[in-house]
Amino acid sequence: APQHGPLVTQRASPYLRLAHEGPRATSALRRLFRPLLAPPCVPDPRRLRQVPYVTRGDGLMYVLDHHHTLAALELSGWEDVEVTFELVYEFDEGVLDTSNNDLFYGFLSGKGWTYLLDEQYQPISWRELPTGFDLRLYRNDLYRSMGGFCRKYGVLERGTTLEDRLFFEFRWGYLFWLNRNGPDSESENLWTDMRHYRTWCHMTSCLDEIIHNEFDVYKFKPNEVCAVAENFDIDEQVEFGKEVVRPCYRAACWALRDLCENYQAKQPVPLGKMSKLFPGTSVLPGRVLTAPPPKWQGKGSHTTEADV
């Protein structure tokens, strides 16, 4: 049965560990905090999902998913939000020597419950995984984020099978990373329109600049340790994600349609080192949608019905 617990704070975080790492996602803030008629923003309980975890007899909860949700909640400063944790697997010491971290994380990897690659698709050790939900400890994976936004903006569609859903955004992100240097690189020549490639490069550079240098939300954390609460405004960050970050991702996804459609036309050609990075598959999951992305609506805004 699901277990209920309080919001993970710094006091509770030593009892939880991340089984895999994801990008720094400002979109998690937008998902959870919706400005209503006036600030302040409040967390929407309907958007809180059950957080799956495993145990191995050491008193820790190893979180498998929805760590962005927990990180966004901790960043927000709210401490009275209940989060539901769901135990999905309890390791039996008779089956696996759970005291051996290499065996433990190897087992998780075989199950598809851990992701041990960095934002450049290079292997990392389990020792490099964050041990809490401080966004400053997370890597920023623009390629994976673009995989997620390509779903949102009608470029990609995820299938219903576990094989299609598992690491869907990371796997498509690998295609984007592999073709990041354009048609003159060693990768497959999937950019047929250099205008699309240049647009994508501009948006990628812009996202990297505004997120890391100009508006780095991750250096602000409203707690007594950092003592920078006065510099953090949750409404401001939600608005920043909506009006600045999302339009950049949308433009990037518009440009990536060309790349995705050309890849699909060449299937089932194996993609790079995918079978090594993601054992059991050599092609990308789901499908590329041929319909145009959602129309921009509302008083000159970029927002769509899905954004509201």
RODORO-42946 format. One record per atom (N, C-alpha, C, O): residue in one letter; x, y negated, z. Coordinates in pm, whole numbers, padded with zeros to 5 digits, always signed. Atoms other than C-alpha are relative to their C-alpha. Layout:
N
AXYZ;...
END
This chain:
308
A+00084+00118+00000;A+00000+00000+00000;A+00088-00124+00000;A+00197-00122+00057;P-00080+00123+00001;P+00121-00354-00065;P+00027-00051+00140;P-00058-00038+00228;Q-00036+00058-00128;Q+00299-00519+00222;Q-00002-00151-00012;Q+00047-00207-00110;H+00008+00146+00002;H+00233-00882+00308;H+00111-00059+00085;H+00146-00005+00190;G-00105+00066-00077;G+00504-01116+00424;G-00003-00148-00025;G-00066-00193-00120;P-00004+00145+00020;P+00572-01486+00461;P+00091-00037-00115;P+00166+00046-00166;L-00090+00052+00102;L+00746-01698+00205;L+00145+00023+00044;L+00180+00001+00160;V-00139-00026-00030;V+01112-01605+00184;V+00072-00134+00021;V+00078-00216-00070;T-00078+00120-00028;T+01316-01880+00351;T+00143+00041+00026;T+00177+00159+00019;Q-00141-00033-00028;Q+01684-01903+00434;Q+00011+00092+00121;Q+00102+00174+00129;R-00007-00086-00119;R+01608-01738+00767;R-00034+00144-00035;R+00016+00236+00030;A+00042-00135+00034;A+01447-01439+00596;A+00084+00062-00110;A+00088+00185-00124;S-00067-00050+00119;S+01665-01410+00288;S+00107+00107+00025;S+00129+00188-00064;P-00096-00109-00018;P+01935-01189+00447;P-00064+00138-00007;P+00008+00237-00021;Y+00067-00128+00003;Y+01672-00914+00446;Y-00045+00039-00140;Y-00107+00144-00158;L+00036-00028+00138;L+01620-00929+00071;L+00122-00014-00090;L+00211-00095-00064;R-00105+00010+00101;R+01847-00874-00224;R-00065+00008-00137;R-00168+00073-00154;L+00050-00008+00136;L+01793-00924-00597;L+00064+00120-00069;L+00185+00140-00063;A-00053-00113+00075;A+01826-00611-00808;A+00045-00042-00139;A+00118+00033-00205;H-00053+00055+00125;H+01882-00824-01117;H-00013-00150+00007;H-00079-00205+00095;E-00008+00145-00003;E+01940-01185-01202;E-00065-00057-00124;E-00060+00004-00231;G+00064+00064+00114;G+01750-01422-01427;G+00047-00143-00014;G+00131-00189+00064;P-00043+00137+00023;P+01786-01774-01563;P-00059-00095+00101;P-00153-00060+00173;R+00058+00105-00083;R+01723-02095-01373;R-00124-00050-00071;R-00112-00118-00173;A+00121+00031+00075;A+01360-02146-01470;A-00080-00110+00065;A-00146-00088+00167;T+00085+00107-00051;T+01201-02482-01412;T-00146+00028-00031;T-00235-00028+00033;S+00138-00033+00033;S+00892-02334-01574;S-00070+00070+00115;S-00193+00066+00124;A+00062-00064-00116;A+00836-02137-01253;A-00070-00104+00087;A-00175-00076+00145;L+00065+00108-00076;L+00759-02466-01082;L-00132-00038-00065;L-00233-00056+00003;R+00122+00039+00072;R+00507-02556-01349;R-00109+00105+00015;R-00226+00071+00026;R+00097-00108-00013;R+00340-02214-01320;R-00072-00006+00133;R-00191+00023+00141;L+00054-00011-00136;L+00286-02245-00947;L-00063-00127+00051;L-00155-00122+00133;F+00047+00126-00056;F+00224-02614-00886;F-00068-00082-00109;F-00005-00126-00205;R+00076+00073+00101;R-00049-02788-01079;R-00046-00133+00057;R-00123-00136+00153;P+00050+00129-00046;P-00100-03162-01033;P-00150-00006-00028;P-00193+00015-00142;L+00144+00010+00018;L-00473-03206-00979;L-00036-00146-00028;L+00008-00200-00130;L+00036+00140+00024;L-00622-03555-00947;L+00111-00094+00045;L+00126-00203-00009;A-00107+00085-00052;A-00330-03692-00752;A+00102+00087+00071;A+00067+00197+00115;P-00099-00074-00077;P-00005-03575-00593;P-00038-00001+00147;P-00121-00083+00187;P-00108-00091+00036;P+00121-03399-00399;P-00049+00127-00066;P-00166+00164-00052;C+00035-00128+00059;C+00127-03075-00597;C-00014+00104+00111;C+00051+00095+00215;V+00018-00108-00097;V+00010-02766-00413;V+00012+00132-00073;V-00024+00141-00191;P-00012-00130+00066;P+00083-02399-00484;P-00137+00059-00026;P-00227+00050+00057;D+00125-00063+00038;D-00195-02217-00664;D+00007+00148+00037;D+00080+00223-00029;P-00010-00139-00044;P-00252-01883-00481;P-00035+00099-00109;P+00013+00212-00106;R+00040-00092+00105;R-00410-01730-00791;R+00115+00035-00092;R+00108+00133-00167;R-00113-00024+00088;R-00075-01749-00968;R+00112+00076+00070;R+00217+00100+00010;L-00101-00078-00072;L+00118-01558-00703;L-00020+00148-00031;L-00131+00201-00018;R+00009-00141+00036;R+00193-01204-00811;R+00063+00086+00108;R+00142+00038+00189;Q-00064-00092-00092;Q+00283-00897-00610;Q+00146+00015-00039;Q+00179+00030-00157;V-00143-00008+00024;V+00660-00878-00575;V+00046+00143+00023;V+00045+00189+00138;P-00043-00139-00018;P+00790-00523-00639;P+00140+00008+00059;P+00228-00073+00028;Y-00133-00018-00059;Y+01083-00397-00436;Y+00022+00148+00030;Y-00072+00226+00034;V-00037-00135-00041;V+01268-00078-00344;V+00078-00011+00130;V+00131-00117+00163;T-00080-00007-00121;T+01434+00028-00020;T+00092+00121-00008;T+00069+00214-00085;R-00092-00115-00004;R+01723+00259+00058;R+00049+00029+00142;R+00158+00083+00161;G-00030-00037-00137;G+01723+00289+00433;G+00099-00089+00072;G+00147-00052+00178;D-00094+00090-00066;D+01948-00009+00514;D-00069-00124+00056;D-00003-00219+00098;G+00075+00113-00055;G+01670-00243+00626;G-00019-00116-00095;G-00075-00219-00057;L+00013+00107+00098;L+01685-00452+00308;L-00110+00032-00101;L-00140+00149-00127;M+00098-00012+00107;M+01419-00511+00043;M+00068-00047-00129;M+00109-00163-00138;Y-00066+00034+00126;Y+01565-00505-00310;Y-00107-00038-00102;Y-00178+00047-00156;V+00105+00054+00085;V+01342-00727-00523;V+00031+00029-00147;V+00143+00005-00194;L-00018-00040+00139;L+01291-00607-00882;L-00051-00104-00100;L-00005-00107-00214;D+00060+00093+00095;D+01086-00888-01035;D-00061-00118+00075;D-00069-00118+00198;H+00065+00121-00052;H+00918-01229-00984;H+00089-00080+00094;H+00040-00150+00182;H-00092+00077-00083;H+01230-01375-00825;H-00007-00149-00034;H+00025-00233+00050;H+00018+00142+00033;H+01163-01698-01015;H-00112-00060+00084;H-00103-00175+00127;T+00112+00048-00082;T+00835-01729-00828;T+00048-00030+00142;T+00017-00134+00198;L-00050+00018-00137;L+01009-01685-00493;L+00099-00117+00006;L+00098-00195+00101;A-00096+00111+00002;A+01287-01925-00591;A-00071-00133-00012;A-00031-00231+00052;A+00075+00125+00014;A+01035-02188-00699;A-00070-00037+00130;A-00076-00155+00166;L+00066+00027-00128;L+00848-02153-00371;L+00100-00050+00103;L+00071-00144+00178;E-00100+00045-00097;E+01164-02186-00167;E+00048-00141-00034;E+00068-00224+00055;L-00044+00133+00043;L+01273-02486-00372;L-00103-00106+00035;L-00069-00221+00063;S+00107+00097-00024;S+00935-02650-00316;S-00002-00050+00144;S-00051-00160+00171;G+00005+00039-00140;G+00980-02658+00061;G-00122+00051+00076;G-00130+00031+00197;W+00118-00056-00068;W+00646-02487+00137;W+00041+00124+00079;W+00112+00210+00027;E-00038-00113-00084;E+00681-02242+00423;E-00121+00076+00055;E-00103+00169+00135;D+00118-00067-00054;D+00322-02135+00492;D-00078+00073-00108;D-00198+00095-00095;V+00064-00073+00110;V+00250-01952+00165;V+00025+00149+00018;V+00140+00191+00032;E-00016-00144-00014;E+00185-01579+00196;E+00032+00063-00134;E-00031+00032-00235;V-00042-00071+00121;V+00357-01356-00059;V-00019+00148+00024;V+00017+00199+00131;T+00022-00143-00011;T+00260-00994-00121;T+00117+00076-00060;T+00151+00057-00177;F-00109-00085+00047;F+00547-00746-00148;F-00054+00143-00016;F-00124+00194+00071;E+00048-00135+00028;E+00478-00406-00305;E+00118+00097-00009;E+00205+00081-00094;L-00105-00103+00001;L+00701-00107-00228;L-00028+00095-00116;L-00131+00162-00118;V+00021-00085+00117;V+00745+00080-00557;V+00087+00125+00005;V+00060+00221-00068;Y-00084-00118-00009;Y+01020+00324-00460;Y+00079-00003+00130;Y+00135-00106+00168;E-00078-00014-00123;E+01180+00449-00140;E+00099+00113-00021;E+00060+00229-00035;F-00101-00099+00034;F+01507+00628-00197;F+00016+00103+00111;F+00019+00070+00230;D-00021-00112-00093;D+01555+00967-00035;D+00149+00028+00003;D+00210+00055-00100;E-00145-00021-00013;E+01906+01011+00100;E+00041+00139-00047;E+00156+00161-00083;G-00032-00134+00046;G+01884+01378+00007;G+00017+00009-00151;G+00079+00102-00201;V-00008+00002+00146;V+01854+01288-00361;V+00115-00086-00049;V+00181-00053-00147;L-00101+00095+00043;L+02093+00994-00384;L+00076-00053+00121;L+00016-00087+00223;D-00082+00059-00106;D+02384+00876-00170;D-00018-00151-00008;D+00056-00220-00078;T+00034+00142+00010;T+02232+00533-00115;T+00105-00091+00062;T+00098-00212+00044;S-00106+00084-00056;S+02538+00413+00075;S+00102-00038-00106;S+00184-00128-00085;N-00091+00028+00110;N+02728+00416-00254;N-00067-00100-00093;N-00160-00065-00165;N+00063+00105+00079;N+02645+00086-00426;N+00007+00027-00150;N-00087-00005-00223;D-00012-00028+00142;D+02774+00199-00764;D-00106+00101-00044;D-00168+00085-00150;L+00103-00098+00032;L+02544+00501-00760;L-00140-00061+00008;L-00225-00035-00076;F+00130+00062-00021;F+02253+00297-00628;F-00038-00089-00118;F-00148-00077-00173;Y+00032+00090+00110;Y+02272+00027-00893;Y+00004+00071-00135;Y-00064+00030-00230;G+00004-00081+00121;G+02350+00287-01158;G-00136+00066-00018;G-00188+00075-00129;F+00134-00059+00003;F+02023+00459-01067;F-00103-00104-00041;F-00190-00077-00123;L+00093+00107+00035;L+01836+00129-01084;L+00010-00035-00148;L-00091-00061-00214;S-00021+00032+00140;S+01989+00060-01424;S-00064+00104-00090;S-00126+00070-00191;G+00061-00107+00078;G+01878+00399-01553;G-00152-00009-00002;G-00215+00032-00099;K+00145+00018-00009;K+01524+00319-01440;K-00047-00126-00072;K-00167-00146-00091;G+00038+00129+00058;G+01532-00021-01610;G-00041-00100+00106;G-00115-00193+00077;W+00037+00086-00112;W+01502-00189-01269;W+00107-00103+00034;W+00088-00185+00123;T-00104+00099-00024;T+01824-00386-01281;T+00058-00045-00134;T+00054+00029-00232;Y-00053+00059+00123;Y+01988-00610-01540;Y+00137-00057+00033;Y+00147-00160+00100;L-00136+00037-00038;L+02365-00637-01516;L+00078-00056-00120;L+00185-00007-00155;L-00066+00074+00107;L+02452-00871-01804;L-00010-00148+00031;L-00107-00193+00092;D+00007+00144-00023;D+02537-01240-01791;D-00067-00068-00118;D-00120-00002-00207;E+00069+00075+00104;E+02403-01517-02015;E+00070+00009-00136;E+00014-00035-00237;Q-00071-00023+00125;Q+02665-01428-02280;Q+00001+00149-00035;Q+00080+00194-00118;Y+00017-00144+00024;Y+02560-01060-02276;Y+00128+00080+00027;Y+00159+00177-00042;Q-00117-00073-00048;Q+02877-00953-02099;Q-00035+00070+00130;Q-00109+00014+00211;P+00033-00073-00123;P+02859-00688-01824;P+00047-00074+00124;P+00153-00137+00124;I-00038+00053-00130;I+02865-00806-01464;I-00012+00111+00103;I-00078+00212+00078;S+00008-00096-00110;S+02907-00617-01138;S-00122-00031+00087;S-00168-00145+00091;W+00109+00024-00096;W+02627-00572-00887;W+00043-00098+00108;W-00041-00160+00172;R-00050+00094-00101;R+02851-00778-00657;R-00028-00145-00038;R-00026-00234+00047;E+00025+00136+00047;E+02771-01085-00871;E-00146-00040+00008;E-00181-00154-00023;L+00141+00035-00011;L+02397-01068-00811;L-00023-00092+00119;L+00044-00078+00222;P+00031+00088-00113;P+02249-01341-00590;P-00055+00083+00117;P-00115+00188+00097;T+00051-00069-00120;T+02163-01239-00235;T-00116-00077+00062;T-00153-00050+00177;G+00112+00077-00051;G+01878-01486-00194;G-00072-00068-00114;G-00054-00032-00231;F+00085+00063+00100;F+01639-01716-00375;F+00032-00149-00016;F-00058-00229-00043;D-00048+00136+00024;D+01842-02035-00399;D+00033-00011-00149;D+00121+00059-00198;L-00019+00010+00144;L+01823-02143-00765;L+00143-00036-00039;L+00187-00009-00150;R-00138+00038+00031;R+02176-02280-00742;R+00090+00122-00017;R+00199+00111-00072;L-00078-00123+00013;L+02298-01919-00725;L-00029+00072-00131;L+00040+00168-00165;Y+00043-00069+00120;Y+02125-01824-01049;Y+00075-00052-00123;Y+00117-00167-00128;R-00055+00040+00128;R+02269-01830-01399;R-00112-00058-00087;R-00229-00024-00070;N+00098+00056+00093;N+02096-02030-01669;N+00015+00069-00135;N+00116+00051-00203;D-00005-00077+00123;D+02017-01806-01965;D-00098-00062-00100;D-00216-00026-00102;L+00085+00067+00097;L+01883-02027-02244;L-00058+00097-00103;L-00171+00080-00149;Y+00045-00094+00102;Y+01859-01735-02486;Y-00118+00082+00049;Y-00215+00102-00024;R+00111-00075-00057;R+01638-01531-02258;R-00122-00090+00012;R-00233-00048-00019;S+00112+00094-00012;S+01425-01839-02190;S-00068-00021-00134;S-00191-00029-00141;M+00058+00017+00132;M+01378-01886-02563;M-00083+00122-00040;M-00183+00108-00110;G+00080-00119+00027;G+01256-01527-02587;G-00137-00011+00066;G-00238+00028+00007;G+00127+00017-00069;G+00989-01608-02329;G-00086-00107-00065;G-00207-00088-00081;F+00077+00107+00062;F+00887-01934-02494;F-00046+00037-00141;F-00147-00014-00188;C+00045-00047+00131;C+00869-01763-02835;C-00129+00080+00014;C-00212+00080-00077;R+00129-00067-00026;R+00593-01549-02685;R-00107-00104+00025;R-00218-00092-00028;K+00098+00102-00037;K+00418-01853-02545;K-00048-00079-00122;K-00165-00113-00133;Y+00032+00087+00112;Y+00430-02048-02870;Y-00028+00076-00130;Y-00016+00020-00238;G+00053-00072+00115;G+00312-01774-03104;G+00099+00049-00102;G+00061+00075-00216;V-00099-00055+00092;V+00636-01655-03260;V+00012+00151+00018;V+00022+00224-00080;L-00017-00141-00030;L+00665-01317-03087;L-00120+00053+00078;L-00189-00021+00149;E+00105-00067-00077;E+00417-01068-02947;E+00057+00126+00062;E+00121+00206-00006;R-00051-00116-00071;R+00503-00810-02685;R-00101+00114-00008;R-00222+00091+00000;G+00088-00117+00005;G+00363-00458-02714;G-00050+00038+00137;G-00020-00028+00236;T+00061-00043-00126;T+00175-00270-02446;T+00075+00113+00068;T+00051+00139+00186;T-00072-00111-00060;T+00413+00021-02388;T+00113-00051+00090;T+00159-00164+00074;L-00109+00038-00089;L+00677+00016-02116;L+00127-00030-00079;L+00200-00123-00047;E-00120+00021+00081;E+00949+00044-02381;E-00002-00139-00065;E+00102-00203-00078;D+00012+00131+00062;D+00816-00271-02549;D+00014-00113+00101;D+00067-00220+00069;R+00004+00106-00100;R+00780-00468-02227;R+00132-00017+00074;R+00164-00127+00119;L-00120+00001-00081;L+01109-00379-02059;L+00106-00093-00057;L+00156-00071-00167;F-00103+00096+00040;F+01352-00674-02081;F-00028-00059-00138;F+00064-00083-00216;F+00040+00051+00131;F+01158-00805-02380;F+00072-00129-00035;F+00132-00140-00142;E-00061+00129+00028;E+01287-01162-02352;E+00152+00008-00010;E+00213-00060-00092;F-00145-00015+00005;F+01645-01053-02284;F+00044+00062-00133;F+00147+00024-00189;R-00036-00069+00124;R+01648-00828-02589;R-00012-00093-00121;R+00074-00093-00209;W+00011+00097+00109;W+01518-01096-02824;W+00103-00112+00017;W+00154-00165-00082;G-00105+00098-00025;G+01756-01339-02657;G+00134+00045-00057;G+00215-00037-00098;Y-00124-00053+00058;Y+02035-01110-02773;Y+00009-00032-00148;Y+00118-00061-00199;L+00001+00037+00141;L+01929-01173-03134;L+00041-00146-00017;L+00119-00179-00106;F-00032+00143+00011;F+01948-01549-03076;F+00147-00025+00032;F+00214-00103-00035;W-00142+00016-00038;W+02285-01522-02903;W+00091+00051-00112;W+00193-00011-00143;L-00083-00061+00104;L+02422-01298-03179;L+00010-00088-00123;L+00109-00084-00196;N+00002+00086+00118;N+02326-01553-03444;N+00023-00147+00034;N-00011-00236-00043;R-00016+00138-00049;R+02424-01862-03245;R+00096-00081-00086;R+00088-00204-00087;N-00099+00072+00079;N+02712-01948-03483;N-00041-00016-00146;N+00038-00064-00228;G+00049+00022+00135;G+02501-01947-03797;G+00040+00109-00097;G+00100+00209-00056;P-00023-00105+00100;P+02532-01749-04122;P+00145+00026-00034;P+00175+00126-00100;D-00142-00021+00032;D+02910-01788-04146;D+00069+00088+00103;D+00188+00117+00091;S-00061-00083-00104;S+02965-01575-03836;S+00002+00146-00045;S-00038+00179-00156;E-00007-00142+00033;E+03021-01201-03824;E-00136+00068+00012;E-00151+00183-00029;S+00132-00058-00017;S+02654-01143-03740;S-00074+00008-00133;S-00028-00045-00234;E+00083-00007+00120;E+02382-01062-03992;E-00042-00140-00043;E-00068-00227+00040;N+00041+00130+00051;N+02292-01352-04216;N-00152-00008+00001;N-00218+00023-00098;L+00144+00007-00016;L+01940-01410-04086;L-00052-00143-00005;L-00174-00165-00008;W+00042+00140+00016;W+01935-01790-04109;W-00004-00030-00149;W+00100-00044-00212;T+00011+00028+00143;T+01800-01858-04457;T-00023-00148-00028;T-00012-00192-00143;D+00022+00143+00017;D+01723-02225-04400;D+00086-00073+00102;D+00060-00068+00222;M-00095+00065-00090;M+02007-02429-04257;M-00062-00115+00078;M-00010-00154+00182;R+00069+00104-00077;R+01766-02702-04151;R-00053+00059+00130;R-00048-00006+00235;H+00049-00066-00121;H+01612-02455-03906;H+00115+00028+00096;H+00104+00010+00217;Y-00116-00028-00085;Y+01954-02353-03781;Y+00050-00127+00068;Y+00079-00126+00188;R-00048+00125-00059;R+02062-02713-03728;R-00098-00053+00106;R-00056-00105+00209;T+00099+00042-00100;T+01736-02794-03548;T+00016+00081+00127;T+00013+00026+00237;W-00018-00087-00117;W+01786-02496-03319;W+00127-00039+00077;W+00125-00043+00200;C-00125+00040-00066;C+02145-02602-03246;C-00020-00130+00077;C+00029-00143+00190;H+00025+00128-00067;H+02031-02956-03160;H-00081+00020+00127;H-00049-00038+00231;M+00086-00023-00116;M+01760-02830-02924;M+00074+00076+00110;M+00057+00048+00228;T-00078-00076-00098;T+01993-02582-02757;T+00098-00091+00073;T+00112-00084+00195;S-00094+00095-00060;S+02252-02854-02699;S-00072-00098+00091;S-00023-00131+00199;C+00078+00095-00079;C+01985-03092-02572;C-00045+00063+00131;C-00035+00000+00236;L+00044-00068-00120;L+01847-02838-02327;L+00116+00020+00098;L+00102-00002+00218;D-00117-00022-00085;D+02192-02756-02196;D+00043-00130+00068;D+00084-00130+00184;E-00043+00129-00054;E+02269-03125-02147;E-00097-00053+00106;E-00054-00093+00214;I+00094+00061-00093;I+01948-03240-01979;I-00022+00085+00125;I-00047+00031+00233;I+00025-00086-00115;I+01911-02937-01754;I+00121+00005+00093;I+00107+00007+00215;H-00120-00017-00082;H+02272-02914-01638;H+00063-00130+00046;H+00116-00138+00157;N-00074+00122-00031;N+02403-03267-01644;N-00086-00117+00044;N-00056-00184+00142;E+00079+00119-00028;E+02129-03528-01646;E-00102+00020+00112;E-00117-00065+00200;F+00107-00024-00097;F+01851-03370-01440;F+00016+00138+00061;F-00068+00226+00041;D-00029-00131-00057;D+02003-03082-01249;D-00079+00018+00130;D-00033-00019+00237;V+00086-00019-00116;V+01719-02987-01015;V+00063+00094+00101;V+00031+00089+00220;Y-00051-00104-00086;Y+01924-02703-00874;Y+00101-00049+00104;Y+00136+00025+00196;K-00091+00051-00103;K+02161-02926-00681;K-00079-00063+00115;K-00022-00099+00218;F+00085+00054-00105;F+01865-03056-00479;F-00079+00112+00064;F-00141+00192-00006;K+00073-00104-00070;K+01714-02834-00215;K-00052-00058+00130;K+00027-00097+00216;P+00056+00069-00116;P+01475-02969+00047;P+00007+00080+00129;P-00091+00144+00169;N-00008-00063-00132;N+01603-02828+00371;N+00102-00073+00086;N+00175-00161+00039;E-00085+00071-00095;E+01793-02934+00677;E+00149+00025-00024;E+00233-00053+00021;V-00140-00032+00023;V+02115-02769+00559;V+00062-00098-00100;V+00169-00153-00076;C-00053+00089+00104;C+02160-02976+00241;C-00026-00147+00030;C+00047-00235-00016;A+00035+00137-00039;A+01992-03285+00388;A-00017-00091-00120;A+00028-00206-00119;V+00024+00082+00119;V+01886-03408+00045;V-00148-00001-00036;V-00184-00024-00152;A+00144-00008+00028;A+01509-03377+00080;A-00052-00128-00065;A-00145-00123-00146;E+00049+00126+00055;E+01467-03744-00006;E+00026-00011-00150;E-00035-00095-00217;N-00031+00005+00142;N+01614-03677-00352;N-00084+00096-00084;N-00070+00101-00206;F+00075-00103+00070;F+01368-03402-00441;F-00148-00032+00004;F-00203-00057+00111;D+00143+00028+00010;D+01014-03463-00562;D-00062+00108-00087;D-00032+00115-00207;I+00054-00113+00073;I+00812-03158-00664;I-00086-00047-00118;I-00083+00014-00224;D+00082+00052+00110;D+00567-03365-00873;D+00087-00047-00115;D+00054-00027-00232;E-00091+00050+00102;E+00856-03525-01055;E+00060+00114-00081;E+00074+00104-00203;Q-00060-00113+00069;Q+01009-03189-01137;Q-00101+00072-00089;Q-00066+00116-00199;V+00104-00060+00083;V+00679-03045-01262;V-00023-00083-00126;V-00035-00029-00236;E+00020+00089+00115;E+00631-03348-01485;E+00119+00006-00094;E+00102+00003-00216;F-00121-00013+00081;F+00991-03320-01607;F-00005+00126-00086;F+00027+00123-00205;G+00010-00125+00076;G+00936-02958-01706;G-00103-00008-00111;G-00082+00043-00221;K+00109+00010+00096;K+00612-03042-01883;K+00032-00093-00116;K+00006-00059-00232;E-00015+00104+00102;E+00713-03355-02072;E+00137-00002-00068;E+00151-00062-00174;V-00134+00006+00057;V+01084-03298-02138;V+00050+00139-00042;V+00089+00159-00157;V-00059-00131+00028;V+01191-02933-02113;V-00083+00079-00100;V-00029+00134-00197;R+00084-00081+00087;R+00894-02766-02278;R+00000-00046-00147;R+00007+00039-00235;P-00006+00040+00141;P+00893-02982-02594;P+00130+00042-00069;P+00130+00076-00188;C-00127-00045+00058;C+01261-02896-02647;C-00005+00148-00033;C+00039+00191-00139;Y+00013-00143+00026;Y+01188-02527-02613;Y-00095+00027-00116;Y-00073+00118-00196;R+00096-00020+00108;R+00892-02559-02846;R+00064-00025-00135;R+00042+00051-00230;A-00070+00029+00125;A+01103-02719-03116;A+00100+00110-00034;A+00115+00148-00150;A-00096-00110+00021;A+01368-02447-03068;A-00073+00124-00052;A-00022+00192-00141;C+00076-00117+00043;C+01101-02177-03107;C-00051-00017-00143;C-00056+00079-00219;W+00041+00027+00138;W+00972-02343-03423;W+00113+00035-00096;W+00089+00096-00201;A-00114-00029+00085;A+01320-02316-03570;A+00034+00148-00003;A+00079+00200-00105;L-00035-00141-00010;L+01367-01957-03450;L-00094+00090-00079;L-00060+00205-00105;R+00092-00083+00078;R+01063-01835-03645;R+00068+00054-00126;R+00050+00171-00161;D-00072-00039+00121;D+01279-01825-03959;D+00091+00119+00029;D+00091+00217-00046;L-00092-00107-00037;L+01538-01607-03785;L-00076+00128+00032;L-00038+00236-00014;C+00076-00117-00042;C+01279-01373-03632;C-00067+00070-00117;C-00065+00193-00126;E+00067-00059+00115;E+01087-01320-03954;E+00099+00072-00091;E+00068+00178-00145;N-00101-00064+00083;N+01406-01240-04144;N+00051+00128+00065;N+00082+00225-00004;Y-00040-00122-00068;Y+01507-00990-03879;Y-00104+00109-00021;Y-00071+00223-00054;Q+00107-00100+00014;Q+01169-00816-03895;Q-00005+00057-00141;Q-00034+00175-00159;A+00002-00046+00139;A+01190-00796-04274;A+00108+00104-00027;A+00095+00184-00119;K-00111-00093+00021;K+01517-00601-04241;K-00006+00122+00090;K+00080+00210+00081;Q+00009-00116-00088;Q+01403-00354-03976;Q-00010+00128-00081;Q-00058+00125-00195;P-00055-00018-00135;P+01494-00095-03866;P+00152-00001+00005;P+00212+00092+00059;V-00145+00008-00004;V+01854-00204-03911;V+00045-00020+00145;V-00003-00112+00212;P-00048+00017-00137;P+02039-00156-03577;P+00060-00138+00021;P+00125-00193-00069;L-00043+00137-00028;L+02121-00486-03409;L+00122-00001+00090;L+00113+00032+00208;G-00121+00018-00079;G+02479-00542-03297;G+00028+00116+00095;G+00027+00232+00055;K-00031-00099-00102;K+02564-00362-02973;K-00122+00028+00090;K-00107+00065+00206;M+00119-00013-00082;M+02202-00339-02857;M-00011+00137+00065;M-00050+00146+00182;S+00013-00134-00056;S+02211+00038-02807;S+00092+00021+00119;S+00065+00103+00206;K-00092-00008-00114;K+02506-00009-02570;K-00046-00087+00115;K-00038-00048+00231;L+00046+00092-00103;L+02365-00308-02384;L-00133+00042+00060;L-00156+00027+00179;F+00133-00045-00042;F+02012-00167-02367;F-00017+00145-00044;F-00077+00171-00148;P+00002-00142+00039;P+02046+00214-02372;P-00140+00049-00038;P-00240+00017+00026;G+00127-00058+00043;G+01776+00399-02560;G-00068-00073-00112;G-00171-00028-00162;T+00061+00076+00110;T+01703+00136-02824;T+00107-00072-00080;T+00208-00116-00026;S-00094+00073+00086;S+01879-00021-03119;S-00070-00109-00080;S-00006-00184-00154;V+00078+00103+00069;V+01599-00242-03254;V-00080-00077+00103;V-00094-00034+00217;L+00071+00087-00093;L+01395-00521-03100;L-00145+00043+00017;L-00205+00097-00076;P+00137-00045-00029;P+01056-00457-02936;P-00105-00099-00051;P-00072-00210-00091;G+00109+00088+00037;G+00716-00600-03022;G+00001-00033-00148;G+00053+00043-00230;R+00004+00041+00141;R+00655-00788-03344;R+00003-00152-00011;R-00024-00225+00084;V-00001+00143+00031;V+00694-01128-03506;V-00136-00037-00056;V-00184+00028-00150;L+00131+00044+00047;L+00365-01310-03555;L+00018-00091-00122;L+00108-00174-00126;T-00010+00083+00121;T+00307-01466-03895;T-00092-00121+00006;T-00082-00211-00077;A+00090+00114-00013;A+00033-01704-03778;A+00079-00121+00048;A+00179-00105+00118;P-00069+00121-00048;P+00138-02067-03718;P-00015-00015+00150;P-00110+00038+00207;P+00011+00021-00144;P+00203-02175-03358;P-00123-00084+00034;P-00178-00149-00055;P+00117+00078-00040;P-00080-02338-03157;P+00015-00147-00038;P+00125-00202-00032;K-00003+00141+00036;K-00172-02689-03269;K+00022-00086+00123;K-00022-00052+00233;W-00021+00094-00110;W-00061-02978-03055;W-00130-00078+00020;W-00193-00122-00076;Q+00129+00059-00030;Q-00358-03132-02879;Q+00012-00108+00106;Q+00109-00112+00182;G+00019+00087-00115;G-00465-03415-02654;G+00076-00129+00003;G+00188-00132+00055;K-00053+00135-00017;K-00392-03786-02688;K+00148-00013-00033;K+00223-00081+00038;G-00139+00011+00043;G-00065-03745-02869;G+00096+00084+00082;G+00217+00079+00060;S-00087-00081-00084;S+00065-03502-02606;S+00034+00130-00071;S-00038+00174-00161;H-00039-00129+00053;H+00248-03181-02687;H-00077+00113+00064;H-00071+00226+00017;T+00060-00106-00080;T+00038-02989-02437;T-00108+00073-00076;T-00177+00015-00160;T+00105-00083+00057;T-00189-02705-02540;T-00085+00053+00113;T-00059+00029+00230;E+00089-00056-00102;E-00465-02523-02365;E+00076+00089+00096;E+00044+00095+00215;A-00077-00090-00084;A-00210-02273-02237;A+00087-00074+00099;A+00126-00019+00202;D-00087+00076-00090;D-00004-02551-02078;D-00076-00056+00120;D-00015-00088+00222;V+00079+00069-00102;V-00291-02686-01867;V-00026+00092+00117;V-00091+00052+00214;
END
